[in-house]
Amino acid sequence: MSDHAIAQLLQIEQQVRCCETATELGFILVNRTRDLVPYQQAVYLSGTELESLKVTAISDIALVDRTTPFSAWLEQVSAVVSASEQANTAHTIETKNLPAALLSDLNDFTSPYMLWLPLLIPSKPNQRVGVLWLAKSQPWTEKEIGLLQHLASSYAHALQVFVQHSGWQAWRRRLFSKRISLAVLATAILLGFVPVRLTVLAPAEIIAKDALLVTSAIAGAVREVSVKPGDLVSMGQSIVVMDKTEFQGRFDVAQRELERAMAELRTTEQAGYVDRRKKAELAELESQVALKTIERNYLQTKLDQTQILADKAGMVVLDDPEKWKGRPVVVGERILSIADPTKVQLEIMLPVTDAISLNHGDEVTLFLDTDPLNPIPFLVNYSSFEPSLTPDQIIAYRIVADIQGEAMPPRIGLRGTAKLYGDEVSLAYYLFRRPVTFVRQYLGV
């Protein structure tokens, strides 16, 4: 090796070490290499051994356009060479190994003698950061190829600073390779046909089953609720006291009028023994006494109804007894309910947007907020025909489920999340059901 060649080699390596960007380094690769070995054309193609090579820098051209015929032709040539056994070795490209479609454009694009110079990282000789393609009108000598191989090692060492070839990126490139991507796509399509149970989640609450509703038999105001939520009451126990001021006054008046009518009847009966004309008034007075008696007995019944008694034994289901004090109620208005704590049901409010087809006996799993690690099994009993508006201003279907087996019934009033199981559907339908529904509703199709 002559002193001039050594000087040029050292100068190029010095310039390579001073590069701050990959663009500067690419310019040196295709232009400054000519100071060491003469050639007519040089192209730097970037890409690892797992990627397709792309034209990045061309000698004597400042701006590279990959859409030009030459760039497209050269990338096709690089794809052919990369697929050969000599992809990672420096060698002259034999034109006879190229397809006929590429040979037809050979004389139009390049000189006949082309050199393939892979840029392999010195510490990792199996990893490539690119290829330097060189062409000239004279054959390549072994001396020239030896100098270029040495220079290619320096180029690759510098390029790995800009082409971060870390382990996770290598795995990412392998993962996104064409063959693996097709395999993943095919696997995803096949998995889309796997049958799965269609499930949805919805808020739920434990309610009483066959509870006795305690309603007001009269129109008036509640004076006091004698029980508290969760109290156990016995049959005949007083649970609600209504205000009886109005009925007590009307009863006292009716009682006085009855006493007056009875006194008048007795006086007329006694006078009838002396005056026969008085006997004609007895029938009318007896009718008045009977009417007054009926009125008094009716008010006595209403007065008795101000004291509401429990018609069965059980547990009191009530929100807040203090809210009922002084509150006016109408006839038949619900005040509280009495339930058997061992008989419970699950009330589920399923939003319309999550609605699925459910049948009697379908499985339901309840995850209580107080004990989410111990799910409770239920079975669907019935579902409302039409949705209704919930207190949270959500349109939802009301679904009632019965507890399954002999499990310990949870306390009435506990809340949680219910998981409802519908029919079997494909995995693709399960995953894209909500997006497809949203798109259809948005587009109106």
Secondary structure, DSSP 4 states (H G I P E B T S, - for coil): --HHHHHHHHHHHHHHHT--SHHHHHHHHHHGGGGTS--SEEEEEE--TTS--EEEEETT-SS--TTSHHHHHHHHHHHHHHTSTTTTS-EEPPGGGS-HHHHTTHHHHS-SEEEEEEEEETTEEEEEEEEEEEEESSPPPHHHHHHHHHHHHHHHHHHHHHS---HHHHHHHHHTSHHHHHHHHHHHHHHTT-EEEEEEEEEEEEEESSPEEEE-SSSEEEEEE---TT-EE-TT-EEEEE--HHHHHHHHHHHHHHHHHHHHHHHHHHHTTT-GGGGGGHHHHHHHHHHHHHHHHHHHHHHHTTEEE-SS-EEEE-S-GGGGTT-EE-TT-EEEEEE-TT-EEEEEEEEGGG-----TT-EEEEEESS-TTS-EEEEEEEE-SS-EE-TTS-EEEEEEEEEPTTPPPPPTT-EEEEEEEEEEEEHHHHHHHHHHHHHHHHHT-
